[in-house]
Amino acid sequence: MNALRNKVSLIGRLGAQPEVVTLDSGRVVARFSMATNESYKGKDGEWKENTQWHNVKAWGKLAELVSQNLQKESEVVVEGKLVNENYVTKNGEKRYSTSVNVSDFLLISPRNKQE
């Protein structure tokens, strides 16, 4: 039941190639942005589209699989949990970020190579 407390599933497209980095500790992380779209009918009766961008991270072996299988514009399902982080910039400003830490992913369709 604990797995249901912080769980997110998204279906969307990658906005850029995943960036894979090996940290000083030796851990590997793949970072990428992902867009999800929602269509709705506005007050004027016209269909509108709302796009949300998400920061996504995959760690370890999953990061390697992401780098091998996902590319810009790939349509993918990711499942994981939301992680809130904070840090201090070089100028001393406190910043906050939220990302999805991936526990699993499924490639729906690769980027259309003809485009």
DSSP file (Angstrom, degrees, kcal/mol; ACC not computed):
  #  RESIDUE AA STRUCTURE BP1 BP2  ACC     N-H-->O    O-->H-N    N-H-->O    O-->H-N    TCO  KAPPA ALPHA  PHI   PSI    X-CA   Y-CA   Z-CA
    1    1 A M    >         0   0    0      0, 0.0     3,-1.5     0, 0.0     4,-0.4   0.000 360.0 360.0 360.0 -27.4    0.0    0.0    0.0
    2    2 A N  G >>  +     0   0    0      1,-0.3     3,-1.4     2,-0.2     4,-0.5   0.810 360.0  66.2 -62.4 -28.6    2.9    2.4    0.6
    3    3 A A  G 34 S+     0   0    0      1,-0.3     3,-0.3     2,-0.2    -1,-0.3   0.734  96.3  57.4 -65.3 -20.6    3.7    2.4   -3.2
    4    4 A L  G <4 S+     0   0    0     -3,-1.5     3,-0.5     1,-0.2    -1,-0.3   0.597  87.7  76.7 -85.2 -10.8    0.3    4.1   -3.7
    5    5 A R  T <4 S+     0   0    0     -3,-1.4     2,-0.3    -4,-0.4    -1,-0.2   0.848 111.5  17.0 -70.7 -35.0    1.2    7.1   -1.5
    6    6 A N  S  < S+     0   0    0     -4,-0.5     2,-0.4    -3,-0.3    -1,-0.3  -0.721  88.7 137.1-139.9  85.2    3.5    8.8   -4.0
    7    7 A K        -     0   0    0     -3,-0.5     2,-0.4    -2,-0.3    74,-0.2  -0.997  23.2-179.4-137.3 135.4    2.9    7.5   -7.4
    8    8 A V  E     -A   80   0A   0     72,-2.6    72,-2.4    -2,-0.4     2,-0.4  -0.995   7.8-168.3-136.0 141.1    2.6    9.2  -10.8
    9    9 A S  E     -A   79   0A   0     -2,-0.4     2,-0.4    70,-0.2    70,-0.2  -0.999  12.8-178.1-127.0 130.5    2.0    7.9  -14.3
   10   10 A L  E     -A   78   0A   0     68,-2.5    68,-2.4    -2,-0.4     2,-0.5  -0.969  16.6-161.9-129.7 144.1    2.5   10.2  -17.4
   11   11 A I  E     +A   77   0A   0     -2,-0.4    26,-0.4    66,-0.2     2,-0.3  -0.995  44.5 105.0-121.3 123.3    2.0    9.6  -21.1
   12   12 A G  E     -A   76   0A   0     64,-2.3    64,-2.8    -2,-0.5     2,-0.4  -0.924  61.3 -77.7-170.8-166.4    3.8   12.2  -23.3
   13   13 A R  E     -AB  75  35A   0     22,-1.9    22,-2.9    -2,-0.3     2,-0.2  -0.912  39.9-110.4-120.5 144.8    6.7   13.0  -25.6
   14   14 A L  E     - B   0  34A   0     60,-1.8    59,-2.1    -2,-0.4    20,-0.3  -0.512  17.2-156.2 -70.9 136.5   10.3   13.8  -24.8
   15   15 A G  S    S+     0   0    0     18,-2.3     2,-0.3    -2,-0.2    -1,-0.1   0.654  73.8   0.8 -86.7 -17.6   11.3   17.4  -25.5
   16   16 A A  S    S-     0   0    0     17,-0.6    -1,-0.2    55,-0.1    17,-0.1  -0.963  93.4 -69.0-158.7 168.3   15.0   16.7  -25.9
   17   17 A Q        -     0   0    0     -2,-0.3    54,-0.1     1,-0.1    16,-0.1  -0.395  63.0 -99.4 -60.3 140.7   17.5   13.9  -26.0
   18   18 A P        -     0   0    0      0, 0.0     2,-0.6     0, 0.0    14,-0.2  -0.420  32.7-136.4 -61.9 138.7   18.0   12.4  -22.5
   19   19 A E  E     -C   31   0A   0     12,-3.2    12,-2.8    -2,-0.1     2,-0.5  -0.890  18.0-159.7 -99.1 119.6   21.2   13.8  -20.8
   20   20 A V  E     +C   30   0A   0     -2,-0.6     2,-0.4    10,-0.2    10,-0.2  -0.883  13.2 178.0-106.3 128.0   23.1   11.0  -19.1
   21   21 A V  E     -C   29   0A   0      8,-2.8     8,-2.6    -2,-0.5     2,-0.6  -0.982  24.5-145.0-131.5 138.1   25.6   11.9  -16.4
   22   22 A T  E     -C   28   0A   0     -2,-0.4     6,-0.2     6,-0.2     5,-0.1  -0.923  27.8-142.6 -99.8 119.7   27.8    9.8  -14.2
   23   23 A L    >   -     0   0    0      4,-3.0     3,-2.2    -2,-0.6     0, 0.0  -0.262  26.6-101.9 -77.3 166.0   28.1   11.5  -10.8
   24   24 A D  T 3  S+     0   0    0      1,-0.3    -1,-0.1     2,-0.1    -2,-0.0   0.811 123.8  59.5 -56.6 -31.0   31.2   11.6   -8.6
   25   25 A S  T 3  S-     0   0    0      2,-0.1    -1,-0.3     1,-0.1     3,-0.1   0.603 120.2-110.4 -74.0 -11.2   29.7    8.8   -6.5
   26   26 A G  S <  S+     0   0    0     -3,-2.2    -2,-0.1     1,-0.4     2,-0.1   0.254  74.6 135.0  98.1 -12.2   29.6    6.6   -9.6
   27   27 A R        -     0   0    0     -5,-0.1    -4,-3.0     1,-0.0     2,-0.4  -0.441  48.5-138.1 -70.7 145.0   25.8    6.7   -9.9
   28   28 A V  E     -C   22   0A   0     -6,-0.2    32,-2.5    -2,-0.1     2,-0.4  -0.887  20.5-175.7-107.5 135.3   24.4    7.2  -13.3
   29   29 A V  E     -CD  21  59A   0     -8,-2.6    -8,-2.8    -2,-0.4     2,-0.5  -0.994  13.2-157.2-130.9 137.6   21.4    9.5  -13.9
   30   30 A A  E     -CD  20  58A   0     28,-2.9    28,-2.4    -2,-0.4     2,-0.4  -0.965  15.5-168.1-110.5 128.1   19.4   10.2  -17.1
   31   31 A R  E     +CD  19  57A   0    -12,-2.8   -12,-3.2    -2,-0.5     2,-0.3  -0.935  15.3 153.8-117.8 139.4   17.5   13.5  -17.2
   32   32 A F  E     - D   0  56A   0     24,-2.2    24,-2.6    -2,-0.4     2,-0.3  -0.988  36.6-120.3-156.4 159.8   15.0   14.6  -19.7
   33   33 A S  E     - D   0  55A   0     -2,-0.3   -18,-2.3    22,-0.2   -17,-0.6  -0.786  26.2-164.6-101.5 149.2   11.9   16.8  -20.1
   34   34 A M  E     -BD  14  54A   0     20,-2.1    20,-2.5    -2,-0.3     2,-0.4  -0.999   7.8-147.8-138.3 133.9    8.6   15.4  -21.1
   35   35 A A  E     -BD  13  53A   0    -22,-2.9   -22,-1.9    -2,-0.4     2,-0.4  -0.866   9.8-169.0-104.7 133.3    5.5   17.2  -22.3
   36   36 A T  E     - D   0  52A   0     16,-2.6    16,-2.7    -2,-0.4     2,-0.4  -0.947  10.9-151.2-116.2 144.4    1.9   16.0  -21.6
   37   37 A N  E     - D   0  51A   0     -2,-0.4     2,-0.4   -26,-0.4    14,-0.2  -0.912  10.8-171.7-120.2 142.5   -1.1   17.4  -23.4
   38   38 A E  E     - D   0  50A   0     12,-2.2    12,-3.1    -2,-0.4     2,-0.4  -0.998  10.4-153.5-132.2 128.2   -4.7   17.9  -22.3
   39   39 A S  E     + D   0  49A   0     -2,-0.4     2,-0.3    10,-0.2    10,-0.2  -0.819  21.6 163.7-102.0 141.8   -7.5   18.9  -24.6
   40   40 A Y  E     - D   0  48A   0      8,-2.3     8,-3.4    -2,-0.4     2,-0.6  -0.983  39.5-109.1-151.1 158.9  -10.6   20.7  -23.3
   41   41 A K  E     - D   0  47A   0     -2,-0.3     6,-0.2     6,-0.2     5,-0.1  -0.822  36.9-142.6 -93.9 122.6  -13.4   22.8  -24.7
   42   42 A G    >   -     0   0    0      4,-3.0     3,-2.1    -2,-0.6    -1,-0.0  -0.151  31.2 -94.7 -75.9 174.0  -13.2   26.5  -23.7
   43   43 A K  T 3  S+     0   0    0      1,-0.3    -1,-0.1     2,-0.1    -2,-0.0   0.777 125.8  59.8 -60.4 -27.0  -16.1   28.8  -22.8
   44   44 A D  T 3  S-     0   0    0      2,-0.2    -1,-0.3     1,-0.1     3,-0.1   0.450 118.5-111.9 -81.6   0.2  -16.2   29.9  -26.4
   45   45 A G  S <  S+     0   0    0     -3,-2.1     2,-0.2     1,-0.3    -2,-0.1   0.383  78.1 126.6  86.3  -4.6  -16.9   26.3  -27.6
   46   46 A E        -     0   0    0     -5,-0.1    -4,-3.0     1,-0.1     2,-0.3  -0.613  65.8-111.9 -87.3 146.7  -13.5   25.9  -29.2
   47   47 A W  E     -D   41   0A   0     -2,-0.2     2,-0.3    -6,-0.2    -6,-0.2  -0.612  37.6-171.0 -76.6 134.6  -11.1   23.1  -28.4
   48   48 A K  E     -D   40   0A   0     -8,-3.4    -8,-2.3    -2,-0.3     2,-0.4  -0.864  13.2-141.3-123.1 157.5   -8.0   24.2  -26.6
   49   49 A E  E     -D   39   0A   0     -2,-0.3     2,-0.5   -10,-0.2   -10,-0.2  -0.983   7.2-161.8-124.7 133.4   -4.8   22.3  -25.7
   50   50 A N  E     -D   38   0A   0    -12,-3.1   -12,-2.2    -2,-0.4     2,-0.5  -0.962   8.7-161.6-114.3 121.9   -2.9   22.7  -22.4
   51   51 A T  E     -D   37   0A   0     -2,-0.5     2,-0.4   -14,-0.2   -14,-0.2  -0.899   3.7-168.1-107.0 130.2    0.7   21.5  -22.4
   52   52 A Q  E     -D   36   0A   0    -16,-2.7   -16,-2.6    -2,-0.5     2,-0.4  -0.945  10.9-145.9-114.3 137.4    2.5   20.7  -19.1
   53   53 A W  E     -D   35   0A   0     -2,-0.4     2,-0.4   -18,-0.2   -18,-0.2  -0.863  14.7-166.2-105.0 138.4    6.3   20.1  -19.0
   54   54 A H  E     -D   34   0A   0    -20,-2.5   -20,-2.1    -2,-0.4     2,-0.5  -0.965  18.7-134.5-126.3 138.2    7.8   17.7  -16.5
   55   55 A N  E     -D   33   0A   0     43,-0.5    45,-2.6    -2,-0.4     2,-0.4  -0.812  31.2-168.7 -88.1 129.2   11.4   17.2  -15.3
   56   56 A V  E     -De  32 100A   0    -24,-2.6   -24,-2.2    -2,-0.5     2,-0.4  -0.950  10.9-171.8-127.1 140.2   12.1   13.4  -15.3
   57   57 A K  E     -De  31 101A   0     43,-2.9    45,-3.2    -2,-0.4     2,-0.4  -0.993   4.1-170.5-131.8 138.8   15.1   11.5  -13.9
   58   58 A A  E     -D   30   0A   0    -28,-2.4   -28,-2.9    -2,-0.4     2,-0.3  -0.983  15.7-153.0-124.8 140.9   16.0    7.8  -14.2
   59   59 A W  E >   -D   29   0A   0     43,-0.4     3,-1.2    -2,-0.4     4,-0.5  -0.808  45.3 -20.7-117.4 152.4   18.8    6.3  -12.1
   60   60 A G  T >> S-     0   0    0    -32,-2.5     4,-1.4    -2,-0.3     3,-0.6  -0.227 126.6  -0.4  62.8-134.7   21.2    3.4  -12.4
   61   61 A K  H 3> S+     0   0    0      1,-0.3     4,-2.0     2,-0.2    -1,-0.3   0.844 133.1  58.2 -59.7 -35.8   20.4    0.6  -14.9
   62   62 A L  H <> S+     0   0    0     -3,-1.2     4,-2.3     1,-0.2    -1,-0.3   0.859 101.5  55.7 -63.7 -35.1   17.2    2.4  -15.8
   63   63 A A  H <> S+     0   0    0     -3,-0.6     4,-2.3    -4,-0.5    -1,-0.2   0.896 107.0  49.6 -63.1 -40.3   19.2    5.4  -16.8
   64   64 A E  H  X S+     0   0    0     -4,-1.4     4,-1.6     2,-0.2    -2,-0.2   0.902 110.6  49.6 -65.5 -40.9   21.2    3.2  -19.2
   65   65 A L  H  X S+     0   0    0     -4,-2.0     4,-1.8     2,-0.2     5,-0.3   0.885 109.9  51.9 -65.1 -38.6   18.0    1.8  -20.7
   66   66 A V  H  X S+     0   0    0     -4,-2.3     4,-2.7     1,-0.2    -2,-0.2   0.937 109.3  49.3 -60.8 -47.4   16.6    5.3  -21.1
   67   67 A S  H  < S+     0   0    0     -4,-2.3    -1,-0.2     1,-0.2    -2,-0.2   0.815 115.1  44.9 -65.1 -29.6   19.7    6.4  -23.0
   68   68 A Q  H  < S+     0   0    0     -4,-1.6    -1,-0.2    -5,-0.1    -2,-0.2   0.784 126.0  26.8 -82.1 -28.8   19.6    3.4  -25.3
   69   69 A N  H  < S+     0   0    0     -4,-1.8     2,-0.4    -3,-0.2    -2,-0.2   0.660 106.3  68.4-114.5 -20.3   15.8    3.5  -26.1
   70   70 A L     <  +     0   0    0     -4,-2.7     2,-0.3    -5,-0.3     3,-0.0  -0.814  49.6 164.0-110.5 146.5   14.5    7.0  -25.8
   71   71 A Q    >   -     0   0    0     -2,-0.4     3,-2.3   -54,-0.1   -57,-0.3  -0.919  50.4 -54.4-146.3 171.6   15.2   10.0  -27.9
   72   72 A K  T 3  S+     0   0    0     -2,-0.3   -57,-0.2     1,-0.3    39,-0.2  -0.226 123.6  12.9 -51.3 135.1   13.7   13.4  -28.6
   73   73 A E  T 3  S+     0   0    0    -59,-2.1    -1,-0.3     1,-0.3    39,-0.2   0.375  87.6 145.3  75.3   0.3   10.0   13.2  -29.6
   74   74 A S    <   -     0   0    0     -3,-2.3   -60,-1.8    37,-0.1     2,-0.5  -0.437  49.5-129.7 -62.7 139.9    9.6    9.6  -28.5
   75   75 A E  E     +AF  13 109A   0     34,-3.1    33,-2.4   -62,-0.2    34,-1.5  -0.835  41.4 166.5 -92.7 130.4    6.2    8.9  -27.0
   76   76 A V  E     -AF  12 107A   0    -64,-2.8   -64,-2.3    -2,-0.5     2,-0.5  -0.971  38.4-136.0-146.2 152.0    6.6    7.2  -23.7
   77   77 A V  E     -AF  11 106A   0     29,-2.7    29,-2.4    -2,-0.3     2,-0.4  -0.961  27.8-171.2-105.3 127.1    4.7    6.1  -20.5
   78   78 A V  E     -AF  10 105A   0    -68,-2.4   -68,-2.5    -2,-0.5     2,-0.4  -0.943   6.4-169.2-118.2 145.4    6.7    6.8  -17.4
   79   79 A E  E     +AF   9 104A   0     25,-2.6    24,-3.5    -2,-0.4    25,-1.8  -0.994  34.2  98.6-130.4 137.4    5.8    5.6  -13.9
   80   80 A G  E     -AF   8 102A   0    -72,-2.4   -72,-2.6    -2,-0.4     2,-0.3  -0.884  61.3 -67.1-178.8-149.5    7.5    6.8  -10.7
   81   81 A K  E     - F   0 101A   0     20,-1.9    20,-2.9    -2,-0.3     2,-0.3  -0.944  38.9-108.7-133.5 154.7    7.2    9.2   -7.8
   82   82 A L  E     - F   0 100A   0     -2,-0.3     2,-0.4    18,-0.2    18,-0.2  -0.650  31.7-167.7 -82.1 135.7    7.4   12.9   -7.3
   83   83 A V  E     - F   0  99A   0     16,-2.8    16,-2.3    -2,-0.3     2,-0.5  -0.990   7.1-156.1-128.5 124.7   10.5   14.3   -5.6
   84   84 A N  E     + F   0  98A   0     -2,-0.4     2,-0.3    14,-0.2    14,-0.2  -0.854  18.7 178.6 -98.7 131.6   10.8   17.8   -4.3
   85   85 A E  E     - F   0  97A   0     12,-3.0    12,-2.5    -2,-0.5     2,-0.3  -0.917  12.7-162.4-129.5 156.1   14.3   19.2   -4.0
   86   86 A N  E     + F   0  96A   0     -2,-0.3     2,-0.3    10,-0.2    10,-0.2  -0.984  12.6 169.4-136.5 152.7   15.8   22.5   -2.9
   87   87 A Y  E     - F   0  95A   0      8,-2.1     8,-3.2    -2,-0.3     2,-0.5  -0.958  31.4-116.4-152.9 165.7   19.2   24.1   -3.5
   88   88 A V  E     - F   0  94A   0     -2,-0.3     6,-0.2     6,-0.2    -2,-0.0  -0.943  29.2-135.9-112.3 128.7   21.0   27.3   -3.0
   89   89 A T    >   -     0   0    0      4,-2.9     3,-1.9    -2,-0.5    -1,-0.0  -0.179  32.7 -98.5 -73.2 171.7   22.4   29.1   -6.1
   90   90 A K  T 3  S+     0   0    0      1,-0.3    -1,-0.1     2,-0.1    -2,-0.0   0.773 126.7  57.4 -61.1 -26.1   25.9   30.7   -6.3
   91   91 A N  T 3  S-     0   0    0      2,-0.1    -1,-0.3     1,-0.0    -2,-0.0   0.396 122.6-107.0 -86.1   2.8   24.2   34.0   -5.6
   92   92 A G  S <  S+     0   0    0     -3,-1.9     2,-0.3     1,-0.3    -2,-0.1   0.561  72.0 142.7  86.0   7.9   22.7   32.6   -2.4
   93   93 A E        -     0   0    0      1,-0.0    -4,-2.9    -5,-0.0     2,-0.5  -0.668  49.6-129.4 -85.3 135.7   19.1   32.3   -3.6
   94   94 A K  E     - F   0  88A   0     -2,-0.3     2,-0.3    -6,-0.2    -6,-0.2  -0.727  30.5-172.9 -84.9 129.1   17.1   29.3   -2.5
   95   95 A R  E     - F   0  87A   0     -8,-3.2    -8,-2.1    -2,-0.5     2,-0.3  -0.871  10.6-153.1-123.3 155.0   15.4   27.5   -5.4
   96   96 A Y  E     + F   0  86A   0     -2,-0.3     2,-0.3   -10,-0.2   -10,-0.2  -0.944  12.1 179.3-127.1 147.1   13.0   24.6   -5.5
   97   97 A S  E     - F   0  85A   0    -12,-2.5   -12,-3.0    -2,-0.3     2,-0.4  -0.995  14.4-153.4-146.4 151.1   12.3   22.0   -8.1
   98   98 A T  E     + F   0  84A   0     -2,-0.3   -43,-0.5   -14,-0.2     2,-0.3  -0.986  21.6 170.2-123.2 134.4   10.0   19.0   -8.6
   99   99 A S  E     - F   0  83A   0    -16,-2.3   -16,-2.8    -2,-0.4     2,-0.6  -0.920  34.7-115.5-137.8 165.1   10.9   16.0  -10.7
  100  100 A V  E     -eF  56  82A   0    -45,-2.6   -43,-2.9    -2,-0.3     2,-0.7  -0.918  22.3-151.1-101.3 119.4    9.6   12.5  -11.5
  101  101 A N  E     -eF  57  81A   0    -20,-2.9   -20,-1.9    -2,-0.6   -43,-0.2  -0.841  24.8-132.2 -90.1 115.2   11.9    9.8  -10.4
  102  102 A V  E     + F   0  80A   0    -45,-3.2   -43,-0.4    -2,-0.7   -22,-0.3  -0.439  34.8 171.4 -75.7 134.4   11.2    6.9  -12.8
  103  103 A S  E    S-     0   0A   0    -24,-3.5     2,-0.3     1,-0.4   -23,-0.2   0.568  75.8  -1.2-107.7 -20.5   10.7    3.4  -11.6
  104  104 A D  E     - F   0  79A   0    -25,-1.8   -25,-2.6     2,-0.0    -1,-0.4  -0.974  61.7-168.4-162.9 153.8    9.5    2.0  -15.0
  105  105 A F  E     - F   0  78A   0     -2,-0.3     2,-0.4   -27,-0.2   -27,-0.2  -0.986   8.0-156.9-146.9 158.1    8.9    3.2  -18.5
  106  106 A L  E     - F   0  77A   0    -29,-2.4   -29,-2.7    -2,-0.3     2,-0.6  -0.981  18.8-135.4-137.8 121.8    7.3    1.9  -21.7
  107  107 A L  E     + F   0  76A   0     -2,-0.4   -31,-0.2   -31,-0.2    -2,-0.0  -0.674  22.5 179.3 -77.2 118.7    8.2    3.2  -25.2
  108  108 A I  E     -     0   0A   0    -33,-2.4   -32,-0.2    -2,-0.6    -1,-0.2   0.924  68.4 -11.1 -85.4 -53.2    4.9    3.7  -27.1
  109  109 A S  E     - F   0  75A   0    -34,-1.5   -34,-3.1     3,-0.0    -1,-0.3  -0.972  67.4-128.5-150.2 134.5    6.3    5.0  -30.4
  110  110 A P        -     0   0    0      0, 0.0   -40,-0.1     0, 0.0   -37,-0.1  -0.254  50.5 -72.4 -72.0 168.7    9.7    6.2  -31.4
  111  111 A R        -     0   0    0    -39,-0.2     2,-0.7     1,-0.1   -37,-0.1  -0.318  54.6-104.7 -58.3 141.5   10.3    9.5  -33.1
  112  112 A N    >   -     0   0    0      1,-0.2     3,-1.3   -39,-0.2    -1,-0.1  -0.628  29.5-158.5 -72.3 111.8    9.1    9.5  -36.7
  113  113 A K  T 3  S+     0   0    0     -2,-0.7    -1,-0.2     1,-0.3    -2,-0.1   0.658  85.5  64.5 -70.6 -15.6   12.3    9.3  -38.7
  114  114 A Q  T 3         0   0    0      1,-0.2    -1,-0.3    -3,-0.0    -2,-0.1   0.680 360.0 360.0 -81.1 -17.5   10.7   10.8  -41.8
  115  115 A E    <         0   0    0     -3,-1.3    -1,-0.2     0, 0.0    -2,-0.2   0.469 360.0 360.0 -80.4 360.0   10.1   14.1  -40.1
